Amino acid sequence: MLRRKPTLHACLQFSSISHGKAQKPNLFGKTIQDISQIVGKLDVPAYRSKQIHKWMYQKGVNTFQDMANLPKTLQRDMDAQYAIDYGRIVDNQLSVDGTRKLLLQFNDDPQASVETVFIPEHHRGTLCVSSQVGCSLSCTFCHTGTQKLYRNLTASEIVGQYMVAAWIANDFPQKMNQQRNVSNIVFMGQGEPLYNFRNVSSAISLLTDRQGIGIAPWRITISTSGVAPLIPRIAKELRVGLAISLHSADNDTRSEIMPINKTYPLKQLMESCTEFAKLAGQQNRRITFEYVMLDGINDSDSDAKRLVELLKHLPAHVNLIPFNPWPGSAYCSSSPERIDSFCSQIRRSGIHASVRTPRGDDILAACGQLKSANKKLI
């Protein structure tokens, strides 16, 4: 007998929550060990937990009724006790350049909403995920910095962003020996990932689990504003890539536009980066330094010279980012000519450098433009 295949429409609802009813615990986000303990209480063979785990993480199924090789009784028992909930899509915007921005809501709470962005390219597809609802850092050039921190995201809410994007990108069920459309993940969305280290760590474990989603660690990058004490742990424990939101090589300027620099100034930050490079594997050793180009603030020849001096002893790549304006922003981007000159000065020193092409700026999905605001939430 042919079984009904889950429809894309059903999977895009991604919400098992009923208004006014008690919420069932979420099975999504559980490890194979967690699922084994749950299934073990239902008097069924232990291998059923592996089947459920595979259906959730490799096939992207979010209803127990669609887990075809489970007995009907087990399907009913699991459905009565648990939900498989990735979060609910509140808004879905597509840029003229193909970039897609999703607004996801969790736990039926309008304030618990974040934006995630998928950027397709010819050779890869990069998903920019959020780690917190809002942000506590108040970087003056960042739209997220105008939104107060509401709470940390759980591991399931972080990985749920991937699951939703992967469904939309037609990556489920997983296909053997074929590159995924969502091939890379960067923690560059809303929030400071290292201020949510425990949940980010758990999310990365789920994303890289070879028996589950199975993304290679070298395809994941954590971007931090500079929480120096935790940076070596990215190499030692998570084994993923590192990006530093630097934006100035001058302590006074950086403290003005990034208040976190007052807590972890450049000397301490660079010491942590050096330690990361010593601990990291060859594939993840090079550190990306993100540098937003702000007209008249951090874009002079002397700024470039200071940047070279700061990074010359590190395996560094400088990613120059033209400032992307957002409502109420006080800055202007450096001119294309100034950015090119700045980039050339860095390259002449022997440091790798590139200029990021803005993507999704027409839907406020470009770097620095994310914020959990939507008319549907008001």
MOHUGI-V293389 format. One record per pair of residues at least 24 apart in sequence whose C-alpha atoms are under 7 Angstrom apart, sorted by the first residue. I is the first residue (numbers start at 1). J is the second residue. D is the distance in whole Angstrom. If there is no record, write none. Layout:
BEGIN
[[I	J	D] [I	J	D]]
END
This chain:
BEGIN
[[6	66	7] [13	88	6] [13	89	7] [14	85	6] [14	86	6] [14	87	6] [14	88	5] [15	85	5] [15	86	7] [15	87	6] [15	88	5] [16	83	6] [16	84	7] [16	85	6] [17	108	7] [24	81	6] [24	82	5] [24	83	6] [25	82	5] [25	83	6] [26	82	6] [26	83	5] [26	84	6] [26	85	6] [27	82	6] [27	83	6] [27	84	5] [28	84	5] [28	85	6] [28	156	6] [29	155	6] [29	156	4] [54	212	6] [57	212	5] [57	213	5] [58	173	6] [58	174	6] [58	212	6] [58	213	6] [59	172	5] [59	173	4] [59	174	6] [60	172	6] [60	173	6] [86	157	7] [86	160	4] [86	163	7] [86	164	7] [87	157	7] [87	160	6] [95	360	5] [95	362	6] [95	363	6] [97	359	7] [97	360	7] [99	359	7] [99	360	5] [101	365	6] [110	377	6] [113	372	6] [114	372	5] [115	370	7] [115	371	7] [115	372	6] [116	161	7] [116	189	7] [117	365	7] [124	181	7] [124	183	6] [125	181	5] [125	182	5] [125	183	5] [125	184	6] [126	182	6] [126	183	6] [126	184	5] [126	185	6] [127	182	6] [127	184	6] [127	185	5] [127	186	6] [128	185	6] [128	186	5] [128	187	6] [128	188	6] [128	189	6] [129	161	7] [129	186	6] [129	187	5] [129	188	6] [129	189	5] [130	158	7] [130	187	6] [130	188	7] [130	189	4] [130	190	4] [130	191	6] [131	158	6] [131	190	6] [131	191	5] [131	192	7] [131	193	5] [131	196	7] [131	200	7] [132	190	6] [132	191	4] [132	192	7] [133	190	7] [133	191	7] [134	190	6] [134	191	6] [135	190	7] [135	191	5] [135	192	7] [137	259	7] [137	260	7] [139	257	6] [139	258	5] [139	259	7] [140	257	5] [140	258	7] [141	257	7] [141	329	7] [142	368	5] [142	369	7] [143	326	7] [143	368	6] [143	369	5] [143	370	6] [143	371	6] [144	190	6] [144	368	7] [144	369	7] [144	370	6] [144	371	5] [147	371	7] [152	196	6] [154	199	6] [155	199	5] [155	200	6] [155	202	6] [155	203	5] [156	203	7] [158	203	6] [159	203	6] [159	207	7] [184	219	5] [184	220	6] [185	219	6] [185	220	5] [185	221	6] [186	220	6] [186	221	5] [186	222	6] [187	221	6] [187	222	5] [187	223	6] [188	223	6] [190	370	7] [192	224	6] [192	225	7] [193	224	7] [194	224	7] [194	227	7] [194	230	7] [201	238	7] [218	283	6] [218	284	6] [226	264	7] [226	269	6] [227	264	7] [228	264	6] [228	268	7] [228	269	5] [228	272	6] [229	272	7] [231	272	6] [231	273	7] [231	276	7] [232	272	6] [232	275	6] [232	276	5] [235	276	6] [235	279	6] [235	280	5] [236	279	6] [236	280	7] [239	280	7] [240	284	6] [241	284	5] [242	287	5] [242	288	7] [243	287	6] [243	288	5] [243	289	6] [243	290	7] [244	288	6] [244	289	5] [244	290	6] [245	289	6] [245	290	5] [245	291	7] [246	289	6] [246	290	6] [246	291	6] [247	290	6] [247	291	4] [247	292	5] [248	298	6] [249	303	7] [249	306	6] [249	307	5] [249	310	7] [274	314	7] [286	315	5] [286	316	6] [286	317	7] [287	315	6] [287	316	5] [287	317	6] [288	316	6] [288	317	5] [288	318	6] [288	319	7] [289	316	7] [289	317	6] [289	318	5] [289	319	6] [290	318	6] [290	319	5] [290	320	6] [291	319	6] [291	320	5] [291	321	6] [292	320	6] [292	321	4] [292	322	6] [292	323	6] [293	320	7] [293	321	6] [293	322	5] [293	323	6] [293	333	6] [293	334	6] [294	323	6] [294	331	6] [294	332	6] [294	333	5] [294	334	5] [295	332	6] [295	333	5] [295	334	4] [301	342	7] [304	342	6] [304	345	7] [304	346	7] [308	346	6] [308	349	7] [316	351	7] [316	352	7] [317	351	7] [317	352	5] [317	353	6] [318	352	6] [318	353	5] [318	354	6] [319	353	6] [319	354	5] [319	355	6] [319	356	6] [320	354	6] [320	355	5] [320	356	6] [321	355	6] [321	356	5] [324	366	7] [324	367	7] [324	368	7] [324	369	7] [326	369	6]]
END
